[in-house]
Amino acid sequence: QVQLVESGGGLVQPGGSLRLSCAASGSIFNINTMGWYRQAPGKQRELVARIFSGASTNYARSVKGRFTISRDNAKNTVYLQMNSLKPEDTAVYYCNAQNYSLEDYWGQGTQVTVSS
């Protein structure tokens, strides 16, 4: 089992920045990828960004160039730096970890609201 605890969400004005953090604990030795997904009201959950154990990354087209995912293996933590935020980035953001058996673990979610 893997436990994920997110932090860093909140209210920010358009053009602003936020950094989300996700700390993993438990059976972390078997984790391959970690990432962030988001779900806006009335929409399906979608991938925002993910990072693999070898440090390669991929991003949703809508956030590429604005968001950066990073991973601190010593702290078992993944970060999502979000810059140039737009109202359409408003959603609940979920941390995800996937192990080599393709089992998924999810955090409880953190609300990000971009509004003036």
C-alpha positions as CSV (number, residue, x, y, z in Angstrom):
1,Q,0.0,0.0,0.0
2,V,1.0,3.6,-0.8
3,Q,-0.3,6.6,1.0
4,L,-0.2,10.0,-0.7
5,V,-0.7,13.3,1.0
6,E,-1.2,16.5,-1.0
7,S,-0.7,20.1,0.0
8,G,-0.5,23.5,-1.6
9,G,-3.8,24.2,-3.3
10,G,-5.7,27.4,-2.8
11,L,-7.1,30.5,-4.5
12,V,-4.9,32.4,-6.9
13,Q,-5.6,35.2,-9.4
14,P,-5.2,34.6,-13.1
15,G,-1.5,34.8,-14.1
16,G,-0.4,33.7,-10.6
17,S,1.5,30.7,-9.4
18,L,1.0,27.8,-7.0
19,R,3.1,24.8,-6.1
20,L,1.5,21.5,-5.2
21,S,3.3,18.9,-3.1
22,C,2.6,15.2,-2.7
23,A,4.4,13.1,-0.1
24,A,4.4,9.3,-0.5
25,S,4.8,6.8,2.2
26,G,4.3,3.0,2.6
27,S,5.4,0.6,-0.1
28,I,7.2,3.3,-2.1
29,F,10.1,1.1,-3.2
30,N,7.9,-0.3,-6.0
31,I,6.6,3.0,-7.4
32,N,7.4,3.6,-11.1
33,T,5.5,6.8,-12.0
34,M,4.1,9.7,-10.0
35,G,1.8,12.3,-11.4
36,W,-0.9,14.8,-11.1
37,Y,-4.4,14.5,-12.4
38,R,-7.3,17.1,-12.2
39,Q,-11.0,17.0,-12.3
40,A,-13.2,20.1,-12.9
41,P,-16.9,20.1,-12.1
42,G,-18.8,18.1,-14.7
43,K,-15.7,16.9,-16.4
44,Q,-13.7,13.6,-16.4
45,R,-10.5,13.3,-14.5
46,E,-7.5,14.1,-16.8
47,L,-3.8,13.7,-16.7
48,V,-1.9,16.9,-16.0
49,A,1.7,15.7,-15.8
50,R,3.6,12.7,-14.7
51,I,7.2,11.7,-14.0
52,F,8.8,8.3,-14.4
53,S,11.4,6.7,-12.2
54,G,14.0,7.6,-14.7
55,A,13.0,11.2,-14.5
56,S,11.4,11.5,-17.9
57,T,8.2,13.5,-17.9
58,N,5.1,14.1,-20.0
59,Y,2.5,16.9,-19.8
60,A,-1.0,17.6,-21.0
61,R,-0.9,19.9,-24.0
62,S,-3.0,22.5,-22.1
63,V,-0.3,22.9,-19.4
64,K,2.9,22.4,-21.4
65,G,5.3,25.4,-20.9
66,R,3.4,26.6,-17.8
67,F,3.6,23.6,-15.4
68,T,6.6,21.7,-14.3
69,I,6.6,18.4,-12.5
70,S,9.6,17.3,-10.4
71,R,10.4,14.6,-8.0
72,D,12.6,14.5,-4.9
73,N,13.4,10.8,-4.3
74,A,15.1,11.5,-1.0
75,K,11.9,13.0,0.4
76,N,9.6,10.7,-1.6
77,T,7.8,13.8,-2.8
78,V,6.6,15.0,-6.1
79,Y,5.9,18.6,-6.9
80,L,3.8,20.5,-9.5
81,Q,4.9,24.1,-10.1
82,M,2.1,25.9,-11.8
83,N,2.7,29.2,-13.4
84,S,0.6,31.6,-15.5
85,L,-2.5,30.0,-14.1
86,K,-5.8,30.4,-16.0
87,P,-9.4,30.1,-14.8
88,E,-9.7,26.9,-16.8
89,D,-7.0,25.4,-14.6
90,T,-9.6,25.5,-11.7
91,A,-10.1,21.9,-10.5
92,V,-9.4,19.4,-7.8
93,Y,-5.9,18.1,-8.3
94,Y,-5.1,14.6,-7.4
95,C,-1.7,13.0,-6.8
96,N,-1.2,9.6,-8.3
97,A,1.4,6.9,-7.9
98,Q,1.6,3.8,-10.0
99,N,3.8,0.8,-9.2
100,Y,5.4,-1.7,-11.6
101,S,2.3,-3.9,-11.3
102,L,0.3,-1.0,-12.7
103,E,-1.6,-0.6,-9.4
104,D,-2.8,3.0,-8.9
105,Y,-2.9,4.9,-5.7
106,W,-4.5,8.3,-5.2
107,G,-4.3,11.2,-2.8
108,Q,-7.4,12.8,-1.3
109,G,-7.3,15.8,-3.7
110,T,-6.5,19.5,-3.3
111,Q,-8.6,22.3,-4.7
112,V,-7.1,24.9,-7.0
113,T,-9.2,27.9,-7.9
114,V,-8.0,30.5,-10.3
115,S,-10.2,33.6,-10.1
116,S,-10.0,37.3,-9.8
